[in-house]
């Protein structure tokens, strides 16, 4: 028997259900990149084109790292599935605009080699590579996160031209505090930018990807429309933070909206918490996952020394995902409960 016929007669045994889906990993990751485009364009307009250079550096590093680690471990090459590019882009959007390139390269290699490949590759990593890497980089290079990113003059001019008299006071351009820091130190709407500015992304921020709420919502709705993600995690995550911030703020709707539109909540809810490999499998589990994220994020924002808690919340819930899956697994089809005598 020839090698060719032997390969054709090879029997592949796998557990049911034996369903074929036309959607491939490459198409899923391609759609995620499309969903990220509004955010990238908005960030480039608000903060400058350096973000494009950072994305290029991280993407090339991710491709090389994945190619070399797969080759070294004698595994099938996976650079064509675009997952490493998605990791690189999301990582860049989780960092300050002027984050040093050499630190970005180290972080990208860590995300691909340690968080992803060391645990078996795509679909087998226990935590989101971008989230985990951001926390590691914050710990290793804290000084690189100390300076907040300032909007360009053209973005500020757009904001001031759209600011109607009496609707709010623009922040002093010399002030370096983010919106969440202002809220943490004492909520005063007169010292904050208008909610319109938060929607447009005219704000100081640490992670550039969290800046423009409208762009994030456009990308998130695209993912929902294409059925790349389900609604359960983002809606329950955002909804839980909304309810808790409304109660904590003394039933202040404006306080709640500032919490929803500031920081990494929207970006994390749509683009990081919904990672297939690190989120629960069942819809019930996804709801539990989202509520847990909302509680953790709110606790960190309200009572910890940190102004933001999205990354830590996602990493914590990633670790708990196997337990959530175990307690929310569906009953096997065709089984019956035993009658109690």
Beta strands, then each sheet from edge to edge (+ up, - down):
end
